[in-house]
Amino acid sequence: MTGTKTAVEWLASVAPDPEGCRWEWERNPHGVVLLPAGRAWDVLILPGDLGYPTLDVLTRFLDQPGPVLVDFGDARMGFFVPPGTAARWLGTGIRAAGAGTWIVVPYPGRSTGGVRWLIPPDGSGTLTDPALLELAMHEAAAGLAARRADGRTGDAGGLDP
């Protein structure tokens, strides 16, 4: 429970009213709050079909990547990265939440019906290095492209064009 308490404190520290944030988390039936990005972290939001393979690549190189959120239906995945990353990010199809944006954040360690943690924060402030995340995205995208190309060769009724 100490890890969850530390994670709650770390996340709530960015709220305009940290005590109010913790109060809302405890009483909100959905178990989520809105928190501002750009203070302790930014979030890079990938489509789920790229996010999962990217996370697989990352976890081959890192013992503990930063926190990762996934939304309803696994359509989008949010990787917590250092503040300022969103302002410098240039990636097609990747949304960036930084200063001036807010994200839905579930209570660490509690299951909700929608947004949930794939990798919850540990409370230490561990974030994913954006350069490593970018390299992992490139490797994941290359793997996806290769699998799609292999799948298309079989679509011609078994005949090679």
Phi and psi in radians as a Rosetta constraint file:
Dihedral C 1 N 2 CA 2 C 2 CIRCULARHARMONIC -1.060 0.35
Dihedral N 2 CA 2 C 2 N 3 CIRCULARHARMONIC -0.724 0.35
Dihedral C 2 N 3 CA 3 C 3 CIRCULARHARMONIC -1.063 0.35
Dihedral N 3 CA 3 C 3 N 4 CIRCULARHARMONIC -0.721 0.35
Dihedral C 3 N 4 CA 4 C 4 CIRCULARHARMONIC -1.144 0.35
Dihedral N 4 CA 4 C 4 N 5 CIRCULARHARMONIC -0.752 0.35
Dihedral C 4 N 5 CA 5 C 5 CIRCULARHARMONIC -1.078 0.35
Dihedral N 5 CA 5 C 5 N 6 CIRCULARHARMONIC -0.764 0.35
Dihedral C 5 N 6 CA 6 C 6 CIRCULARHARMONIC -1.100 0.35
Dihedral N 6 CA 6 C 6 N 7 CIRCULARHARMONIC -0.727 0.35
Dihedral C 6 N 7 CA 7 C 7 CIRCULARHARMONIC -1.105 0.35
Dihedral N 7 CA 7 C 7 N 8 CIRCULARHARMONIC -0.729 0.35
Dihedral C 7 N 8 CA 8 C 8 CIRCULARHARMONIC -1.070 0.35
Dihedral N 8 CA 8 C 8 N 9 CIRCULARHARMONIC -0.800 0.35
Dihedral C 8 N 9 CA 9 C 9 CIRCULARHARMONIC -1.065 0.35
Dihedral N 9 CA 9 C 9 N 10 CIRCULARHARMONIC -0.766 0.35
Dihedral C 9 N 10 CA 10 C 10 CIRCULARHARMONIC -1.092 0.35
Dihedral N 10 CA 10 C 10 N 11 CIRCULARHARMONIC -0.838 0.35
Dihedral C 10 N 11 CA 11 C 11 CIRCULARHARMONIC -1.140 0.35
Dihedral N 11 CA 11 C 11 N 12 CIRCULARHARMONIC -0.816 0.35
Dihedral C 11 N 12 CA 12 C 12 CIRCULARHARMONIC -1.148 0.35
Dihedral N 12 CA 12 C 12 N 13 CIRCULARHARMONIC -0.376 0.35
Dihedral C 12 N 13 CA 13 C 13 CIRCULARHARMONIC -1.065 0.35
Dihedral N 13 CA 13 C 13 N 14 CIRCULARHARMONIC -0.372 0.35
Dihedral C 13 N 14 CA 14 C 14 CIRCULARHARMONIC -1.537 0.35
Dihedral N 14 CA 14 C 14 N 15 CIRCULARHARMONIC -0.226 0.35
Dihedral C 14 N 15 CA 15 C 15 CIRCULARHARMONIC -1.204 0.35
Dihedral N 15 CA 15 C 15 N 16 CIRCULARHARMONIC 2.552 0.35
Dihedral C 15 N 16 CA 16 C 16 CIRCULARHARMONIC -1.001 0.35
Dihedral N 16 CA 16 C 16 N 17 CIRCULARHARMONIC -0.548 0.35
Dihedral C 16 N 17 CA 17 C 17 CIRCULARHARMONIC -2.318 0.35
Dihedral N 17 CA 17 C 17 N 18 CIRCULARHARMONIC 1.533 0.35
Dihedral C 17 N 18 CA 18 C 18 CIRCULARHARMONIC -0.968 0.35
Dihedral N 18 CA 18 C 18 N 19 CIRCULARHARMONIC -0.699 0.35
Dihedral C 18 N 19 CA 19 C 19 CIRCULARHARMONIC -1.142 0.35
Dihedral N 19 CA 19 C 19 N 20 CIRCULARHARMONIC -0.734 0.35
Dihedral C 19 N 20 CA 20 C 20 CIRCULARHARMONIC -1.102 0.35
Dihedral N 20 CA 20 C 20 N 21 CIRCULARHARMONIC -0.625 0.35
Dihedral C 20 N 21 CA 21 C 21 CIRCULARHARMONIC -1.095 0.35
Dihedral N 21 CA 21 C 21 N 22 CIRCULARHARMONIC -0.863 0.35
Dihedral C 21 N 22 CA 22 C 22 CIRCULARHARMONIC -1.070 0.35
Dihedral N 22 CA 22 C 22 N 23 CIRCULARHARMONIC -0.714 0.35
Dihedral C 22 N 23 CA 23 C 23 CIRCULARHARMONIC -1.057 0.35
Dihedral N 23 CA 23 C 23 N 24 CIRCULARHARMONIC -0.800 0.35
Dihedral C 23 N 24 CA 24 C 24 CIRCULARHARMONIC -1.104 0.35
Dihedral N 24 CA 24 C 24 N 25 CIRCULARHARMONIC -0.751 0.35
Dihedral C 24 N 25 CA 25 C 25 CIRCULARHARMONIC -1.001 0.35
Dihedral N 25 CA 25 C 25 N 26 CIRCULARHARMONIC -0.747 0.35
Dihedral C 25 N 26 CA 26 C 26 CIRCULARHARMONIC -1.245 0.35
Dihedral N 26 CA 26 C 26 N 27 CIRCULARHARMONIC -0.484 0.35
Dihedral C 26 N 27 CA 27 C 27 CIRCULARHARMONIC -1.867 0.35
Dihedral N 27 CA 27 C 27 N 28 CIRCULARHARMONIC -0.267 0.35
Dihedral C 27 N 28 CA 28 C 28 CIRCULARHARMONIC -1.285 0.35
Dihedral N 28 CA 28 C 28 N 29 CIRCULARHARMONIC 2.153 0.35
Dihedral C 28 N 29 CA 29 C 29 CIRCULARHARMONIC -1.122 0.35
Dihedral N 29 CA 29 C 29 N 30 CIRCULARHARMONIC -0.369 0.35
Dihedral C 29 N 30 CA 30 C 30 CIRCULARHARMONIC -1.517 0.35
Dihedral N 30 CA 30 C 30 N 31 CIRCULARHARMONIC -0.263 0.35
Dihedral C 30 N 31 CA 31 C 31 CIRCULARHARMONIC 1.214 0.35
Dihedral N 31 CA 31 C 31 N 32 CIRCULARHARMONIC 0.473 0.35
Dihedral C 31 N 32 CA 32 C 32 CIRCULARHARMONIC -2.251 0.35
Dihedral N 32 CA 32 C 32 N 33 CIRCULARHARMONIC 2.730 0.35
Dihedral C 32 N 33 CA 33 C 33 CIRCULARHARMONIC -2.394 0.35
Dihedral N 33 CA 33 C 33 N 34 CIRCULARHARMONIC 2.836 0.35
Dihedral C 33 N 34 CA 34 C 34 CIRCULARHARMONIC -1.649 0.35
Dihedral N 34 CA 34 C 34 N 35 CIRCULARHARMONIC 2.247 0.35
Dihedral C 34 N 35 CA 35 C 35 CIRCULARHARMONIC -2.198 0.35
Dihedral N 35 CA 35 C 35 N 36 CIRCULARHARMONIC 2.542 0.35
Dihedral C 35 N 36 CA 36 C 36 CIRCULARHARMONIC -1.348 0.35
Dihedral N 36 CA 36 C 36 N 37 CIRCULARHARMONIC 2.314 0.35
Dihedral C 36 N 37 CA 37 C 37 CIRCULARHARMONIC -1.439 0.35
Dihedral N 37 CA 37 C 37 N 38 CIRCULARHARMONIC 2.929 0.35
Dihedral C 37 N 38 CA 38 C 38 CIRCULARHARMONIC 1.619 0.35
Dihedral N 38 CA 38 C 38 N 39 CIRCULARHARMONIC -0.084 0.35
Dihedral C 38 N 39 CA 39 C 39 CIRCULARHARMONIC -1.713 0.35
Dihedral N 39 CA 39 C 39 N 40 CIRCULARHARMONIC -1.146 0.35
Dihedral C 39 N 40 CA 40 C 40 CIRCULARHARMONIC -1.790 0.35
Dihedral N 40 CA 40 C 40 N 41 CIRCULARHARMONIC -0.264 0.35
Dihedral C 40 N 41 CA 41 C 41 CIRCULARHARMONIC -2.850 0.35
Dihedral N 41 CA 41 C 41 N 42 CIRCULARHARMONIC 2.731 0.35
Dihedral C 41 N 42 CA 42 C 42 CIRCULARHARMONIC -1.957 0.35
Dihedral N 42 CA 42 C 42 N 43 CIRCULARHARMONIC 2.963 0.35
Dihedral C 42 N 43 CA 43 C 43 CIRCULARHARMONIC -2.295 0.35
Dihedral N 43 CA 43 C 43 N 44 CIRCULARHARMONIC 2.225 0.35
Dihedral C 43 N 44 CA 44 C 44 CIRCULARHARMONIC -1.742 0.35
Dihedral N 44 CA 44 C 44 N 45 CIRCULARHARMONIC 2.195 0.35
Dihedral C 44 N 45 CA 45 C 45 CIRCULARHARMONIC -1.909 0.35
Dihedral N 45 CA 45 C 45 N 46 CIRCULARHARMONIC 2.021 0.35
Dihedral C 45 N 46 CA 46 C 46 CIRCULARHARMONIC -1.859 0.35
Dihedral N 46 CA 46 C 46 N 47 CIRCULARHARMONIC 2.629 0.35
Dihedral C 46 N 47 CA 47 C 47 CIRCULARHARMONIC -1.075 0.35
Dihedral N 47 CA 47 C 47 N 48 CIRCULARHARMONIC 2.516 0.35
Dihedral C 47 N 48 CA 48 C 48 CIRCULARHARMONIC -0.977 0.35
Dihedral N 48 CA 48 C 48 N 49 CIRCULARHARMONIC -0.645 0.35
Dihedral C 48 N 49 CA 49 C 49 CIRCULARHARMONIC -1.183 0.35
Dihedral N 49 CA 49 C 49 N 50 CIRCULARHARMONIC -0.347 0.35
Dihedral C 49 N 50 CA 50 C 50 CIRCULARHARMONIC -1.714 0.35
Dihedral N 50 CA 50 C 50 N 51 CIRCULARHARMONIC -0.546 0.35
Dihedral C 50 N 51 CA 51 C 51 CIRCULARHARMONIC -1.098 0.35
Dihedral N 51 CA 51 C 51 N 52 CIRCULARHARMONIC -0.810 0.35
Dihedral C 51 N 52 CA 52 C 52 CIRCULARHARMONIC -1.112 0.35
Dihedral N 52 CA 52 C 52 N 53 CIRCULARHARMONIC -0.825 0.35
Dihedral C 52 N 53 CA 53 C 53 CIRCULARHARMONIC -1.144 0.35
Dihedral N 53 CA 53 C 53 N 54 CIRCULARHARMONIC -0.550 0.35
Dihedral C 53 N 54 CA 54 C 54 CIRCULARHARMONIC -1.132 0.35
Dihedral N 54 CA 54 C 54 N 55 CIRCULARHARMONIC -0.756 0.35
Dihedral C 54 N 55 CA 55 C 55 CIRCULARHARMONIC -1.102 0.35
Dihedral N 55 CA 55 C 55 N 56 CIRCULARHARMONIC -0.678 0.35
Dihedral C 55 N 56 CA 56 C 56 CIRCULARHARMONIC -1.044 0.35
Dihedral N 56 CA 56 C 56 N 57 CIRCULARHARMONIC -0.778 0.35
Dihedral C 56 N 57 CA 57 C 57 CIRCULARHARMONIC -1.117 0.35
Dihedral N 57 CA 57 C 57 N 58 CIRCULARHARMONIC -0.826 0.35
Dihedral C 57 N 58 CA 58 C 58 CIRCULARHARMONIC -0.996 0.35
Dihedral N 58 CA 58 C 58 N 59 CIRCULARHARMONIC -0.763 0.35
Dihedral C 58 N 59 CA 59 C 59 CIRCULARHARMONIC -1.268 0.35
Dihedral N 59 CA 59 C 59 N 60 CIRCULARHARMONIC -0.200 0.35
Dihedral C 59 N 60 CA 60 C 60 CIRCULARHARMONIC -1.333 0.35
Dihedral N 60 CA 60 C 60 N 61 CIRCULARHARMONIC -0.466 0.35
Dihedral C 60 N 61 CA 61 C 61 CIRCULARHARMONIC -1.810 0.35
Dihedral N 61 CA 61 C 61 N 62 CIRCULARHARMONIC -0.420 0.35
Dihedral C 61 N 62 CA 62 C 62 CIRCULARHARMONIC -2.093 0.35
Dihedral N 62 CA 62 C 62 N 63 CIRCULARHARMONIC 2.393 0.35
Dihedral C 62 N 63 CA 63 C 63 CIRCULARHARMONIC -1.182 0.35
Dihedral N 63 CA 63 C 63 N 64 CIRCULARHARMONIC -0.698 0.35
Dihedral C 63 N 64 CA 64 C 64 CIRCULARHARMONIC -2.487 0.35
Dihedral N 64 CA 64 C 64 N 65 CIRCULARHARMONIC 1.686 0.35
Dihedral C 64 N 65 CA 65 C 65 CIRCULARHARMONIC -1.213 0.35
Dihedral N 65 CA 65 C 65 N 66 CIRCULARHARMONIC 2.958 0.35
Dihedral C 65 N 66 CA 66 C 66 CIRCULARHARMONIC -1.165 0.35
Dihedral N 66 CA 66 C 66 N 67 CIRCULARHARMONIC 3.099 0.35
Dihedral C 66 N 67 CA 67 C 67 CIRCULARHARMONIC -1.023 0.35
Dihedral N 67 CA 67 C 67 N 68 CIRCULARHARMONIC 2.571 0.35
Dihedral C 67 N 68 CA 68 C 68 CIRCULARHARMONIC -2.386 0.35
Dihedral N 68 CA 68 C 68 N 69 CIRCULARHARMONIC 2.219 0.35
Dihedral C 68 N 69 CA 69 C 69 CIRCULARHARMONIC -1.822 0.35
Dihedral N 69 CA 69 C 69 N 70 CIRCULARHARMONIC 2.680 0.35
Dihedral C 69 N 70 CA 70 C 70 CIRCULARHARMONIC -2.342 0.35
Dihedral N 70 CA 70 C 70 N 71 CIRCULARHARMONIC 2.523 0.35
Dihedral C 70 N 71 CA 71 C 71 CIRCULARHARMONIC -1.679 0.35
Dihedral N 71 CA 71 C 71 N 72 CIRCULARHARMONIC -3.047 0.35
Dihedral C 71 N 72 CA 72 C 72 CIRCULARHARMONIC -0.946 0.35
Dihedral N 72 CA 72 C 72 N 73 CIRCULARHARMONIC 2.301 0.35
Dihedral C 72 N 73 CA 73 C 73 CIRCULARHARMONIC 1.221 0.35
Dihedral N 73 CA 73 C 73 N 74 CIRCULARHARMONIC 0.181 0.35
Dihedral C 73 N 74 CA 74 C 74 CIRCULARHARMONIC 1.036 0.35
Dihedral N 74 CA 74 C 74 N 75 CIRCULARHARMONIC 0.495 0.35
Dihedral C 74 N 75 CA 75 C 75 CIRCULARHARMONIC -1.309 0.35
Dihedral N 75 CA 75 C 75 N 76 CIRCULARHARMONIC -0.524 0.35
Dihedral C 75 N 76 CA 76 C 76 CIRCULARHARMONIC -2.437 0.35
Dihedral N 76 CA 76 C 76 N 77 CIRCULARHARMONIC 2.586 0.35
Dihedral C 76 N 77 CA 77 C 77 CIRCULARHARMONIC -2.263 0.35
Dihedral N 77 CA 77 C 77 N 78 CIRCULARHARMONIC 2.287 0.35
Dihedral C 77 N 78 CA 78 C 78 CIRCULARHARMONIC -1.921 0.35
Dihedral N 78 CA 78 C 78 N 79 CIRCULARHARMONIC 2.121 0.35
Dihedral C 78 N 79 CA 79 C 79 CIRCULARHARMONIC -1.759 0.35
Dihedral N 79 CA 79 C 79 N 80 CIRCULARHARMONIC 2.185 0.35
Dihedral C 79 N 80 CA 80 C 80 CIRCULARHARMONIC -1.395 0.35
Dihedral N 80 CA 80 C 80 N 81 CIRCULARHARMONIC 2.159 0.35
Dihedral C 80 N 81 CA 81 C 81 CIRCULARHARMONIC -2.237 0.35
Dihedral N 81 CA 81 C 81 N 82 CIRCULARHARMONIC 2.947 0.35
Dihedral C 81 N 82 CA 82 C 82 CIRCULARHARMONIC -1.054 0.35
Dihedral N 82 CA 82 C 82 N 83 CIRCULARHARMONIC 2.601 0.35
Dihedral C 82 N 83 CA 83 C 83 CIRCULARHARMONIC -1.049 0.35
Dihedral N 83 CA 83 C 83 N 84 CIRCULARHARMONIC 2.515 0.35
Dihedral C 83 N 84 CA 84 C 84 CIRCULARHARMONIC 1.700 0.35
Dihedral N 84 CA 84 C 84 N 85 CIRCULARHARMONIC -0.307 0.35
Dihedral C 84 N 85 CA 85 C 85 CIRCULARHARMONIC -1.072 0.35
Dihedral N 85 CA 85 C 85 N 86 CIRCULARHARMONIC -0.739 0.35
Dihedral C 85 N 86 CA 86 C 86 CIRCULARHARMONIC -1.047 0.35
Dihedral N 86 CA 86 C 86 N 87 CIRCULARHARMONIC -0.648 0.35
Dihedral C 86 N 87 CA 87 C 87 CIRCULARHARMONIC -1.195 0.35
Dihedral N 87 CA 87 C 87 N 88 CIRCULARHARMONIC -0.416 0.35
Dihedral C 87 N 88 CA 88 C 88 CIRCULARHARMONIC -1.836 0.35
Dihedral N 88 CA 88 C 88 N 89 CIRCULARHARMONIC -0.062 0.35
Dihedral C 88 N 89 CA 89 C 89 CIRCULARHARMONIC -1.348 0.35
Dihedral N 89 CA 89 C 89 N 90 CIRCULARHARMONIC 2.256 0.35
Dihedral C 89 N 90 CA 90 C 90 CIRCULARHARMONIC -2.206 0.35
Dihedral N 90 CA 90 C 90 N 91 CIRCULARHARMONIC 1.547 0.35
Dihedral C 90 N 91 CA 91 C 91 CIRCULARHARMONIC -2.461 0.35
Dihedral N 91 CA 91 C 91 N 92 CIRCULARHARMONIC 2.118 0.35
Dihedral C 91 N 92 CA 92 C 92 CIRCULARHARMONIC -1.114 0.35
Dihedral N 92 CA 92 C 92 N 93 CIRCULARHARMONIC 2.281 0.35
Dihedral C 92 N 93 CA 93 C 93 CIRCULARHARMONIC 1.398 0.35
Dihedral N 93 CA 93 C 93 N 94 CIRCULARHARMONIC 0.020 0.35
Dihedral C 93 N 94 CA 94 C 94 CIRCULARHARMONIC -1.911 0.35
Dihedral N 94 CA 94 C 94 N 95 CIRCULARHARMONIC 2.151 0.35
Dihedral C 94 N 95 CA 95 C 95 CIRCULARHARMONIC -1.586 0.35
Dihedral N 95 CA 95 C 95 N 96 CIRCULARHARMONIC 2.583 0.35
Dihedral C 95 N 96 CA 96 C 96 CIRCULARHARMONIC -2.197 0.35
Dihedral N 96 CA 96 C 96 N 97 CIRCULARHARMONIC 2.248 0.35
Dihedral C 96 N 97 CA 97 C 97 CIRCULARHARMONIC -1.922 0.35
Dihedral N 97 CA 97 C 97 N 98 CIRCULARHARMONIC 1.999 0.35
Dihedral C 97 N 98 CA 98 C 98 CIRCULARHARMONIC -2.329 0.35
Dihedral N 98 CA 98 C 98 N 99 CIRCULARHARMONIC -2.646 0.35
Dihedral C 98 N 99 CA 99 C 99 CIRCULARHARMONIC -0.890 0.35
Dihedral N 99 CA 99 C 99 N 100 CIRCULARHARMONIC 2.324 0.35
Dihedral C 99 N 100 CA 100 C 100 CIRCULARHARMONIC 1.567 0.35
Dihedral N 100 CA 100 C 100 N 101 CIRCULARHARMONIC 0.001 0.35
Dihedral C 100 N 101 CA 101 C 101 CIRCULARHARMONIC -2.069 0.35
Dihedral N 101 CA 101 C 101 N 102 CIRCULARHARMONIC 2.786 0.35
Dihedral C 101 N 102 CA 102 C 102 CIRCULARHARMONIC -2.215 0.35
Dihedral N 102 CA 102 C 102 N 103 CIRCULARHARMONIC 2.560 0.35
Dihedral C 102 N 103 CA 103 C 103 CIRCULARHARMONIC -2.248 0.35
Dihedral N 103 CA 103 C 103 N 104 CIRCULARHARMONIC 2.702 0.35
Dihedral C 103 N 104 CA 104 C 104 CIRCULARHARMONIC -1.410 0.35
Dihedral N 104 CA 104 C 104 N 105 CIRCULARHARMONIC 2.195 0.35
Dihedral C 104 N 105 CA 105 C 105 CIRCULARHARMONIC -2.217 0.35
Dihedral N 105 CA 105 C 105 N 106 CIRCULARHARMONIC 2.119 0.35
Dihedral C 105 N 106 CA 106 C 106 CIRCULARHARMONIC -1.373 0.35
Dihedral N 106 CA 106 C 106 N 107 CIRCULARHARMONIC 2.774 0.35
Dihedral C 106 N 107 CA 107 C 107 CIRCULARHARMONIC -1.128 0.35
Dihedral N 107 CA 107 C 107 N 108 CIRCULARHARMONIC 2.273 0.35
Dihedral C 107 N 108 CA 108 C 108 CIRCULARHARMONIC -1.107 0.35
Dihedral N 108 CA 108 C 108 N 109 CIRCULARHARMONIC 2.379 0.35
Dihedral C 108 N 109 CA 109 C 109 CIRCULARHARMONIC 1.468 0.35
Dihedral N 109 CA 109 C 109 N 110 CIRCULARHARMONIC 0.011 0.35
Dihedral C 109 N 110 CA 110 C 110 CIRCULARHARMONIC -2.119 0.35
Dihedral N 110 CA 110 C 110 N 111 CIRCULARHARMONIC 2.320 0.35
Dihedral C 110 N 111 CA 111 C 111 CIRCULARHARMONIC -1.354 0.35
Dihedral N 111 CA 111 C 111 N 112 CIRCULARHARMONIC 2.380 0.35
Dihedral C 111 N 112 CA 112 C 112 CIRCULARHARMONIC -2.111 0.35
Dihedral N 112 CA 112 C 112 N 113 CIRCULARHARMONIC 2.940 0.35
Dihedral C 112 N 113 CA 113 C 113 CIRCULARHARMONIC -1.394 0.35
Dihedral N 113 CA 113 C 113 N 114 CIRCULARHARMONIC -0.113 0.35
Dihedral C 113 N 114 CA 114 C 114 CIRCULARHARMONIC -2.286 0.35
Dihedral N 114 CA 114 C 114 N 115 CIRCULARHARMONIC -1.793 0.35
Dihedral C 114 N 115 CA 115 C 115 CIRCULARHARMONIC -1.155 0.35
Dihedral N 115 CA 115 C 115 N 116 CIRCULARHARMONIC 2.362 0.35
Dihedral C 115 N 116 CA 116 C 116 CIRCULARHARMONIC -2.509 0.35
Dihedral N 116 CA 116 C 116 N 117 CIRCULARHARMONIC 2.827 0.35
Dihedral C 116 N 117 CA 117 C 117 CIRCULARHARMONIC -1.501 0.35
Dihedral N 117 CA 117 C 117 N 118 CIRCULARHARMONIC 2.208 0.35
Dihedral C 117 N 118 CA 118 C 118 CIRCULARHARMONIC -1.491 0.35
Dihedral N 118 CA 118 C 118 N 119 CIRCULARHARMONIC -0.744 0.35
Dihedral C 118 N 119 CA 119 C 119 CIRCULARHARMONIC -2.219 0.35
Dihedral N 119 CA 119 C 119 N 120 CIRCULARHARMONIC 1.856 0.35
Dihedral C 119 N 120 CA 120 C 120 CIRCULARHARMONIC -1.281 0.35
Dihedral N 120 CA 120 C 120 N 121 CIRCULARHARMONIC 2.729 0.35
Dihedral C 120 N 121 CA 121 C 121 CIRCULARHARMONIC -1.150 0.35
Dihedral N 121 CA 121 C 121 N 122 CIRCULARHARMONIC 2.579 0.35
Dihedral C 121 N 122 CA 122 C 122 CIRCULARHARMONIC -1.694 0.35
Dihedral N 122 CA 122 C 122 N 123 CIRCULARHARMONIC -0.070 0.35
Dihedral C 122 N 123 CA 123 C 123 CIRCULARHARMONIC 1.581 0.35
Dihedral N 123 CA 123 C 123 N 124 CIRCULARHARMONIC -0.164 0.35
Dihedral C 123 N 124 CA 124 C 124 CIRCULARHARMONIC -1.507 0.35
Dihedral N 124 CA 124 C 124 N 125 CIRCULARHARMONIC -0.202 0.35
Dihedral C 124 N 125 CA 125 C 125 CIRCULARHARMONIC 1.604 0.35
Dihedral N 125 CA 125 C 125 N 126 CIRCULARHARMONIC 0.195 0.35
Dihedral C 125 N 126 CA 126 C 126 CIRCULARHARMONIC -1.042 0.35
Dihedral N 126 CA 126 C 126 N 127 CIRCULARHARMONIC 2.242 0.35
Dihedral C 126 N 127 CA 127 C 127 CIRCULARHARMONIC -2.237 0.35
Dihedral N 127 CA 127 C 127 N 128 CIRCULARHARMONIC 2.791 0.35
Dihedral C 127 N 128 CA 128 C 128 CIRCULARHARMONIC -1.454 0.35
Dihedral N 128 CA 128 C 128 N 129 CIRCULARHARMONIC 2.304 0.35
Dihedral C 128 N 129 CA 129 C 129 CIRCULARHARMONIC -1.160 0.35
Dihedral N 129 CA 129 C 129 N 130 CIRCULARHARMONIC 2.162 0.35
Dihedral C 129 N 130 CA 130 C 130 CIRCULARHARMONIC -1.107 0.35
Dihedral N 130 CA 130 C 130 N 131 CIRCULARHARMONIC -0.531 0.35
Dihedral C 130 N 131 CA 131 C 131 CIRCULARHARMONIC -1.172 0.35
Dihedral N 131 CA 131 C 131 N 132 CIRCULARHARMONIC -0.729 0.35
Dihedral C 131 N 132 CA 132 C 132 CIRCULARHARMONIC -1.164 0.35
Dihedral N 132 CA 132 C 132 N 133 CIRCULARHARMONIC -0.667 0.35
Dihedral C 132 N 133 CA 133 C 133 CIRCULARHARMONIC -1.093 0.35
Dihedral N 133 CA 133 C 133 N 134 CIRCULARHARMONIC -0.746 0.35
Dihedral C 133 N 134 CA 134 C 134 CIRCULARHARMONIC -1.092 0.35
Dihedral N 134 CA 134 C 134 N 135 CIRCULARHARMONIC -0.768 0.35
Dihedral C 134 N 135 CA 135 C 135 CIRCULARHARMONIC -1.087 0.35
Dihedral N 135 CA 135 C 135 N 136 CIRCULARHARMONIC -0.719 0.35
Dihedral C 135 N 136 CA 136 C 136 CIRCULARHARMONIC -1.119 0.35
Dihedral N 136 CA 136 C 136 N 137 CIRCULARHARMONIC -0.681 0.35
Dihedral C 136 N 137 CA 137 C 137 CIRCULARHARMONIC -1.101 0.35
Dihedral N 137 CA 137 C 137 N 138 CIRCULARHARMONIC -0.732 0.35
Dihedral C 137 N 138 CA 138 C 138 CIRCULARHARMONIC -1.092 0.35
Dihedral N 138 CA 138 C 138 N 139 CIRCULARHARMONIC -0.782 0.35
Dihedral C 138 N 139 CA 139 C 139 CIRCULARHARMONIC -1.115 0.35
Dihedral N 139 CA 139 C 139 N 140 CIRCULARHARMONIC -0.745 0.35
Dihedral C 139 N 140 CA 140 C 140 CIRCULARHARMONIC -1.122 0.35
Dihedral N 140 CA 140 C 140 N 141 CIRCULARHARMONIC -0.758 0.35
Dihedral C 140 N 141 CA 141 C 141 CIRCULARHARMONIC -1.110 0.35
Dihedral N 141 CA 141 C 141 N 142 CIRCULARHARMONIC -0.689 0.35
Dihedral C 141 N 142 CA 142 C 142 CIRCULARHARMONIC -1.118 0.35
Dihedral N 142 CA 142 C 142 N 143 CIRCULARHARMONIC -0.718 0.35
Dihedral C 142 N 143 CA 143 C 143 CIRCULARHARMONIC -1.116 0.35
Dihedral N 143 CA 143 C 143 N 144 CIRCULARHARMONIC -0.719 0.35
Dihedral C 143 N 144 CA 144 C 144 CIRCULARHARMONIC -1.113 0.35
Dihedral N 144 CA 144 C 144 N 145 CIRCULARHARMONIC -0.755 0.35
Dihedral C 144 N 145 CA 145 C 145 CIRCULARHARMONIC -1.096 0.35
Dihedral N 145 CA 145 C 145 N 146 CIRCULARHARMONIC -0.715 0.35
Dihedral C 145 N 146 CA 146 C 146 CIRCULARHARMONIC -1.145 0.35
Dihedral N 146 CA 146 C 146 N 147 CIRCULARHARMONIC -0.735 0.35
Dihedral C 146 N 147 CA 147 C 147 CIRCULARHARMONIC -1.132 0.35
Dihedral N 147 CA 147 C 147 N 148 CIRCULARHARMONIC -0.685 0.35
Dihedral C 147 N 148 CA 148 C 148 CIRCULARHARMONIC -1.162 0.35
Dihedral N 148 CA 148 C 148 N 149 CIRCULARHARMONIC -0.700 0.35
Dihedral C 148 N 149 CA 149 C 149 CIRCULARHARMONIC -1.121 0.35
Dihedral N 149 CA 149 C 149 N 150 CIRCULARHARMONIC -0.720 0.35
Dihedral C 149 N 150 CA 150 C 150 CIRCULARHARMONIC -1.115 0.35
Dihedral N 150 CA 150 C 150 N 151 CIRCULARHARMONIC -0.678 0.35
Dihedral C 150 N 151 CA 151 C 151 CIRCULARHARMONIC -1.184 0.35
Dihedral N 151 CA 151 C 151 N 152 CIRCULARHARMONIC -0.574 0.35
Dihedral C 151 N 152 CA 152 C 152 CIRCULARHARMONIC -1.269 0.35
Dihedral N 152 CA 152 C 152 N 153 CIRCULARHARMONIC -0.504 0.35
Dihedral C 152 N 153 CA 153 C 153 CIRCULARHARMONIC -1.138 0.35
Dihedral N 153 CA 153 C 153 N 154 CIRCULARHARMONIC -0.461 0.35
Dihedral C 153 N 154 CA 154 C 154 CIRCULARHARMONIC -1.494 0.35
Dihedral N 154 CA 154 C 154 N 155 CIRCULARHARMONIC -0.078 0.35
Dihedral C 154 N 155 CA 155 C 155 CIRCULARHARMONIC -1.395 0.35
Dihedral N 155 CA 155 C 155 N 156 CIRCULARHARMONIC -0.152 0.35
Dihedral C 155 N 156 CA 156 C 156 CIRCULARHARMONIC -1.618 0.35
Dihedral N 156 CA 156 C 156 N 157 CIRCULARHARMONIC 0.514 0.35
Dihedral C 156 N 157 CA 157 C 157 CIRCULARHARMONIC 1.221 0.35
Dihedral N 157 CA 157 C 157 N 158 CIRCULARHARMONIC 0.435 0.35
Dihedral C 157 N 158 CA 158 C 158 CIRCULARHARMONIC 1.507 0.35
Dihedral N 158 CA 158 C 158 N 159 CIRCULARHARMONIC -0.031 0.35
Dihedral C 158 N 159 CA 159 C 159 CIRCULARHARMONIC -1.694 0.35
Dihedral N 159 CA 159 C 159 N 160 CIRCULARHARMONIC 2.362 0.35
Dihedral C 159 N 160 CA 160 C 160 CIRCULARHARMONIC -1.436 0.35
Dihedral N 160 CA 160 C 160 N 161 CIRCULARHARMONIC 2.387 0.35
